[in-house]
Amino acid sequence: MQTSTATTASIMAFQSLVNEIHDLNATQALLGWDLETHMPEKGSAMRAKQMATLAKLSHNLMTSAEMDEHLRHLRQPGIPEKLDTMSQALVREVGRSYDKSKKTPLELLQEMVETTAEAHNIWVDARANKQFKQFEPVLRKIISLNQRLAEAQGYEDSPYDALLDEYEPGLTVKQLDPLFAKLKADIVPLLKAIQDSGHSPEAGFLHEGFFPAEKQLEFSRKVLTDMGFDFEAGRLDLSAHPFSSGSSSHDVRLTTRIDEHDVFSALSSSMHEGGHGMYEQGVNPVLNRTPLAEGTSLGIHESQSRLWENQVGRSRAFWKHYFPKLQETFPELKNVTAEKFYHGINRVRPSFIRVESDEVTYNLHILLRYEIEKALIEGSMKVDEIPEAWAAKAQEYLGITPSNDAEGALQDIHWSHGSFGYFPTYTLGNLYSAQFFHTAKKQIDGLEDKIGHGELLPLKNWLNKEIHWVGKMENAAAIVQRVTGEPLNARYFVDYLWGKYGEIFKISR
Ligand code: ZN
């Protein structure tokens, strides 16, 4: 099959338009990184203007007549099949974003921006005062805007599907419900058994002592280097909240936060962000300057960070190699053994705050939010019913009841941002990571032994080849099927938890 001259011209012009849009977005991301890391305080007002200008330019190009013309031509029946696979994927992905932005009325978008800008401060105050009532009016508005957004985008079964699709393309309530049901059925009894075991690992040594920031940073950089993070194509800096961003596979920015009275949290968050960053560095460089280089979905992205943070960074094998090195760096740990340290970082106890929770209880926090979000968007729960529903679910799943709204419905920033449908991608990340790691152990000879000797590159290379390289050329479902030979299955995560914590707490199913 031959592509016509008109099609060749159109695909070339389309690609250069996509490149320009991506350059604007990448520059905006770099300005955002700078804002969180190095920008002097007085720079913030001008920085907001600079970023808004870039966003407007990018939006104008994305919705331009030129873009419309190219997509119209390139999506005609018979044309996509004649394109090479990268061009096909590019037309599909850019077309998808284009359709979404066309379906969203501009006034709805503006109302969302204005409402959430205002909501942020209201949420900060309400949380400080521990008063959900204060947040209710603006939250009601945000939910109604999200419902309108879902109607505008369209859906088959639940309006919540339209919102999920923003973060995890193709994911639906129909697929999520059984995954969460399995987690609930298997993790609630696991937590109960852990609590009944009478074993509560000691963990005070993680906070007892002074662990200087420079030494912590140096240790994190060493581990990231061993993991295969390329410091010639990336950096690690400090920020108030850890994140990763970047402008291409050759320039990835990670941040971490250091508490000089906590020996583990900065390293753990560096490994987490390193997993995100290595995903971006591992994408085929041919895809740079296009959205295909960004990673296929939030859930798959989160699987890469969780895999390094938990499957590796909270494993006995990893600490067999790294604990003596940590001890050398921080003599405060001289009376602690590797085994004691391993138990300490895997202590399990229900807490009110999601971001402080352990591997066992984490997804119960997400389940609670998922059920509430879905009910709010579907209209079966009212905003003023949230605190009571929250307390009941916290009691049922975690066995604890928050004593105020700051420990309950006001703890997360997401709703004030207008983000509904985002939380489930955290759990998807955990589930994908266990399924990928299970496959990695089958395919890489003696993987755990290698990790136990500080050889982390075989795992990194496997992830590069199996998951990172394709970027967004394949969607999440296709990647999981190709790599693991089956669709997403919660069993791997549940088995991982029972195996690991069963051994630590000497309990069985
Ligand atoms: Zn993450």
Residues whose N, C-alpha, C, O or C-beta is under 5 A from the ligand:
A	BS01	ZN	E302 S305
